[in-house]
Amino acid sequence: MSISKKLCRYALVALAQLAFALPALAGTISLSWNPASGTNLAGYRVYYGASSRTYTQSLDVGNTTSATVTGLADCTTWYLAVKAYNTAGTLSTNYSSEVTGWARPVVAPVVPSSAKQGNRVVLSLTGTDFRSGATVQFGNPAISVNSVSVASCTGLTADVTIAAGATVGSTNVDVTNTDRTFGTLAGAFTVLSSAPPMISAVSAPAVGSTTATITWTTSTASRSMVLYRRSGQTGYQQSTQDMNLVTSHSVSLYGLTPATVYEYHVRSRDSGGAFALSPPDKTFTTTSNAYRYISFEAEAGNLVAPVVAASGYGQFNSGSVTTPAGTPTGSPGLPSGKATYGVSVPSADNWYLWVRVYGADAGSSGWLQSMDGGLRQAFFPATSGTWSWAGGVPYALQAGLHTIELGGYDAGAAADRVLLTNDYSFVPTEQSVDDQVAPAAPSPFTATAGTTRLTLYWTNPTNADFHDTLIRYRTDGKYPVSPEDGFTVTIRNNAPGTDDSFVHAGLGKGTTYSYTAFARDDSGNVSIAAHAQATTR
């Protein structure tokens, strides 16, 4: 049986438009059409290919007026048409009207993925099938899009402003192409509160002789840190910042002095950088124990070159010993210089040797340690670029005088304080001072002009506790004077001392942008400002 005339006429005009009501899938195009008339209609076949009227593939969709074609190459123009067939399987003579388009956009994670109320920020979106002229929309109506720049079919930037009263929380991000196809990434961006977290219920529920646990809650998810000191001290030590964003906080303190009153308060910082301190100070008292803790300064020993005394920031008594650059590599049989110390232990026991050390590279800034002329053993800093306690090697010692030796092993190593204890569970953590010192400013900080974009270059400070560089801008000829002034360009948390850059894209032509870069450390201290200025072409 031949296909009916009505069915043939249908096939010329039925395909009206692409429809994109289904969930976004990579390489998919959804389409719909008006039904054909005729009693012998059995179904439809969708034809498609990468050239107009040259269809290399087809899909039998049955007797339905919509279909989704999958497995399509991304960033490619596809051409689609439909034929109807009757109960005998005979196809209509002609194709329907042809439609064309790309696969629907797919949105990958957004960077940065969050920003505070009242801020302006440039977001980078990656994914597939972004066409020139694509737009960006947010599920949160208080986020307005100032401009969108499509760099390629896999990446674009969006300059957005978050209203001061925007609802806090995650929101969807849509990318819509000019043909009205769109892709959605659920919960891709989070609006953060501009208010700092509120701290409550600070307590020390578990206190031992050398350890304590501090707990508290915050009104919003934030990071955790405890600042503490022995009663009578002026400076605070600080725990390692727990980077997990939580509302119920618990921080364990180690390496405390037994039978000692400690003062403490807590600090929480949210993902947007706003931080709060609990009122200082609450107290706890460690219990006593029968162990001994013997410590002394590394520079107090008898030094044999090339091991020499040095001074600098972050050291107890501002002193240490070091193996200067160019020091030949030592060995257990022949250390490259040494420092020796006499120490009297009060009882026969297993004694554990700890040394506070520093190295630019934890893997190649080691020392050699030995006791009473015995076998020298290499040990290394626990982390790179910061002071840390290392060792914990046990020695079976009799009561009386013993000799500790630190031998030179790698060039550029430093040792600050030596500690010997018979407390097998003790892990020293003591710092020379609390951190109240701001990091150095990013330097040099420059801006290079381009067409509707500016490229920023800088070097992060080398401070060991450097956390991130925040860059903000103004266009009224004034530089931002604080991290809350102007508009956010980017927040980058690459390693200390590294070179970094950022492309500020989607800008208006002939506009002068005044930038300020601030370095921030783990304690929230902010550097002095670094400035750069450039005008877009």
N, C-alpha and C positions, 0 to 999 in steps of 0.2 A: 504494500500500500504506500502510495506516495504521501509525503507530508503535506498537510493542508496549506492553502494559500494564507489563511489567517496566521498560522504558525510561522510561515516564511516572512510575512510582513512584520510580525513581532520581532524576529531575529534582527531586523535592520535597525530597530529603534529602542529595543527594550532596555539596554544597559544605560541607566540614567546617571549614576554617579558611584564613586567609591564610598563605602560606609565603614566607619572605624569605631564600632561600638564594642568590639571584643577586647579583652586584655592584651597589653602590648607583648608581642613575642618577636624575637629577633628574626628578620627576614620574612615578615608576613604582610600580606595585603588582603583586606576584607572588602567585599563588594556585594552589592544587591541590585536587583532589577525588577521591573514590573512583570507580572506573570503573562505568559502567552495565552491566547484563546485557542480553542479547538478541543474536541472531545477525545482525540487520539493522542494528546500530549502525554508523554511518559517521563520526561526529565530534561536536564540541561547539561551541557559540557562547557567548561571554562577553558579557553585557550589563552596562552601567554608566552611572551618571548621578549628579548632585549632589543628588538627592532620592530618598527611599525608594520603591521600586517604580515609579519613573519613570525609565526608562532611555532616555537620549537617543542612546547610541552602542552599537555591538556589534562583536565581533571574532570571526571564524571562526578557530579555532585548530586545526582538524583533529582527527584521532583521537588525542589526547593528553590526559592528565589533569592538566596544569599549564600555566600561561600567565603572561606578564608583559604588563600593560597599560601603555603608555607615553603620553607627551604629556599627562599629567594636570596640572591647575593645582595649584600648591603651596598648602599651608595651607588645604586644602579637604577636607570630609568627602565621601568617595565611597562609593556603594552598588553592590554587584556581585552578580550571580547568573548561573547557567548553565542553558542548555537543551541537550538532546541532539537529534541529528537522524539519520534513517536513510538508507539507500542511495538512497532516492528524494528526499532533501532535505527530508522532512517533519520539522518541529520538534515536540518534546514539547509537550503542551498547557500544562503548568505550568512555572514557574521552579523552580529549586532553592531551598533556604533562602538567605536573603540575608545577606551579610556586609558590614561597613562598616569604613572606616578611611581614614587619610590616606596620601598617597604616602610612601614610606620616607624617613627623614631623610637629608640630605646635609650633610656637615661640611666647612666651609671652614677656612682656616688658623687656628691657635690663637695667642692673644696673652696673655702672652709665649710664645714657642715653645720656651723652654728654661729650666731652673733647676738649681741645684746640689743635690747630695745633702744630705740633712738639713734642707731648707728647706720652709717652708709658703708657698704662693702661690695667689692667686686668678687663674684663667684665664678669659679671655673667648673664647667660641666663637661664630662666626657660621656661617650656613648656611641651610637651609630645612627646614620641616616638623618643628620641635621642638614637641612637645605638652606641656601642663602635666603634671608628674609624670615627665618624662623623666629618665633617669639617664645618668651618664657612666662609662665604664670605660676602663682603659688596658691595653695589651698587657704592660706591665711590672708584675708583681704587687706590686712594692715601692712603687708609687704608690697611696696610698689616698685615696678621695674622701670628704671630710668633709660636704659639702653641695652641692646644685645648686639654682640659682635660674633659672627660665625667665622671661626678661623678655618675650619675644614668640616667635612661630613662627620668627623668623630670628636669634635670639640668646639665649644663656644664659651664666651664669657658674658655674664650679666651683671650690670651695675644696678644694685638695688638699695632701697632705703627702707628701713624698718621703723615704723612709727613708734613714738615713745609709749603709746598705749597698746601696742600689739599684744595679742594673747600669747602668753608663754607656753611653749611646748613644740612638738614636732608637727610638720606640715608637709603635704605632698608638693612635688615640683613637676610641672608639665612643660614639655617642649612641643610646640605646635608648628608644623610646616605650613607653607602658603597654600597648600592644597587641603588644608583643614585636618590632615592626619596628625595625631598627637601620640606621645608616649608619656607615661606617668611613672615616677618613682615615689612610692609611698614612704612618708616619714623621712624624706631625704634631707630636710633642713630643720633646724631647731632654733626657735627664738628663746633667748636666755633673758632672765630678769636682769635689769640694770641695778637692782638693789643687791647688796652683799648678802650672803647667807646669814641667818640668825642662829646663834649658838645657844644651846641649853643643856641642862643635865650633865654638867662636867663633873666627873668623879674619878677616884682611883680605887676601884673595887678589889684589886689584887696587888699586894705589895710584899716582896720578899726581901732578902738581904742585899741583893745586887740587881734586882729586877722590879719593875712595876708595870701595871697595865692601866692606861688612861682611856676612859670612854666618854663620849658625848654625842649629842644629836644636833643636826642642822635642819633648817627649814627647807633647803634645797640641796640637791646632790652636789657634793664638793669634795675636795681632796683633804688629806689629814696630815697634821704636823703638831708636835708638842714642843714647846720651849720650856726648859727647866734649868734650875741651878741649885747648888747647895746654898742653904740659908747663909746669908752674909756675903755672898759673891755679888758682883755688880753686873757681870755678863751672863747671858743665857746660852746654854747649849741647845741644840735642836735635833730632833729625831729626823731620820730620812723621810722626806715627804712621800706619803703614800698617794700615788697618782690615781687610784681608783676613785670614781665619783660615786659617793654613797651619802646617805643621810644618817646612818648609824655608824659611828666611828669607834675604832678600837686600835690603840697604838701601844706596842710593848716597848718599854725602855730597858736597856741592858747596860752592864758595865757601871752600875751605880756603886757608891761607897756605902758599906754597911753602917748601921746605927747612925744614920744621918738624916736631918730634916731637909727636905727638898721643897722648893717653891716652883710652881708650874702654872702655865696657862696654855691654851690651845689656839691653833690657827686653822681656818678652813678657807679654801679658795675655790670658787666655782670655775667651770670651763671657760667662762668669759673673762677671767682674770680678777673679778671682784672678790675681795677677801675680808674676813672678819676675825677679830681676836676676842677671846673670852676675857673678862676683867681679870687682871693679875691681882693677887696671886692666890691660888689654893695651895695647900701643902699636903705632903705625906711624909712618913718617917720609915726608912728602911729598918729591917730587923738586924740584929747582930748575928755574927757567926764566928767560927774559930779559925777561919782561914787568914792567911797573910797576903798582902799585896804590896810588893816592893817596886817602886818606880824611880827613875832618874833620867836626866837629860843625856841625849846621845852625844852632844858636844863636850860633855864633861869627861870623856874617856881620854886615854892616851892615844894620840893620833899618829899614824905613820902614813906619810904621803904615798900615793896621791890623794888619800882620804883627807879632807880638810873641813874646818868649821865654816859654816855659812849662816846667813840670817835672811829673814824674809817673812812675808805675810803668812798667817795661819799656823805658826809654829809656837810650841810652848817656850816661854822665855825668849821668843823671837830668835831662837837659835836651832841649828841642826848640824849634821855632818853630811857631806856629799862627795861623790866621785865626779869631778868636773868633766866637761866635754873633752874628748880626746884621751880619756883614761883607757889604757889597754884592758881588754877583757881578762878578768881573773879566772881562776880555776880552784877547785877544792885543794889541790896541791900547792898552788901558788896564787894567793889572793893579790889583787891589785890595791895594795895599801890595806890598812886595818884600823879599827878602833877597839881598844880593850878596856874592860871595866871589872873592878873587883866588887864582889857582892857577898854579903854574909847572910846565910839562910838560917833561921832559928831552929829548924827541926829536919829530921830525915823524912823525905817524902818524895813523891813525884812533883816536880816543879815545872810549870809551863811558861815558856818564854815567848813574849809578844813584843813586837817592835812597831812603832808608828812610822810608816814609810810613805814616800811619794815617788811617782815615776810618770813621765810623759806617756810611757807605754807599759802597761801592766805585764806584758810578756817579755820585755827586755830592759827592765829597770830593777834587777834583782840584787840581793846581797847574799853573803855567805855567813851562816851563824855556826858557832861551835861553843862547847862548854868544856873548860878545863883542858884545852889542847886536844880535844877529841876530834872526831870526823866532822869536817865542815859540810853543811847542808845548805843548798840554795833555797831561797824563798823570795816571793815577789809580791808587789802591791796587789790588793784585791781589786782595785779599780784604777783606771788611767786618769791622769790629770787632776787628782785630788789626794789629800792625805787620808790614809786608812790604816787600820791595825792589821798586821799580818803575822803569821807564825803559829803560835799555839803548840809548839813542839815540846813534848815532855822530856824531862831529864830526871833520872833517879839520883838524888843528891843526899849526901849526909849533911848533918848540921855543921856549920862552919863556913869558912871563906872559899869562894869559888871565883873562877875567871870566865867572863863572857867575852867573846870576840865577835865583832862584825867585820867581815872581810869584804873588800871591794870585788864586785863581780861584773857589773855593767856600768858603762859611763852614764852620767846623768841621773844616777839614783840618789836619793836623800833619805836620811833617817833622823827622827825627831826625838822620840822618847822610847825608853826601854822599860818593860814591865815584866816582873817575875812573880808568879803566884802558884800556890798549891791548891787553888780552887779549880777543880777540873771542869766545872760548868761555866766558869767566868769567861765572857767575851768582852774585851774592852771596847768602849765607844767614845771615850772622853775626847772632846775637842778643846782647842786652846782658848777660844773665845766663842761667844755667840755671834751670829752673822748679822751685823748691823751696817755692813759696808756695801754700797751699791757697786754693781759691775761697771767696768769701763764702757764708754759709749761705742757703738758700732763705728768703725773707722778703717779706711776712708769710706764715706758715704756719698755717692754721686748719682746723677740722673742724666740719661742720654735721650735726646728727643727723637721721635719717629712720627710717622703719619698716624694720627689719632691714637697714639700710644706712646708711653714713656717707659724706659727700662731703667730700673733701679739696681745699683750694685753696692755691696758693702761687705765688710769682714766682721764676723761676730767677735766679741771680746773673748779673751782666753780664760776668763774667770772659770774656775772649776764648777761653780754652782750656777753658771749661766743657764737660763731656761729658754728664753725666746727673745726675738726681736719683733717689736711692734712698730709699724710704720703708719703714720697718719698724714693727712694733707688738708690744705686750704687753697682756695683759688682767689682770695681777696688781697693777695700780696703779703699776708702775715703767715708766719710759721706757727703750727700748733705748739703750745708751751707745756702741755701735759698729755698723758695717755688718754685723757677724756676730752681733749680739745680737737676740733676738726673732725675729719672722717677717716675711718679705718681703711687702709689699703690692703694690708696683709699682716698676719701673725705667723712667724716662721720659727720653728724650734729645732734647727739643725745644731750640730755639735759646736762646742766652743772653739774659737779660732779658725773656723772654716769660712771660705768665701761663699757668698750667696747672692742671689739676684731674683728679681720679680718683674714681670711685664704688666704694667698698669694699662690695660687695653680698653677700647671702646670709649675713648675720650673725644671731646669736641676739639675742632681745629683752632689753632691760634690762641689757646688758653694756657696761661702760666700756672703751673702747679708748684706749690711750696710744700715740701715734705719735711717731716721730722721723724727720725728713727730713735727709738728708745730700746735699750737692752734691759731685760728683767731677769732677776735670779730666782732661785727656788723659794726664797723667802718673800718674794714680792717687792724687793728693793728695785728701784728704777734708776737707770743711769742719767747723766746729764744728756741734753739733747744734741743730736747730730742733724745738720741741715743739708738739704739739696734742693735745687730749683731748676726747672726746665719748662720750655714752652713747646706745645705740640705743633706739628706742621700740618 
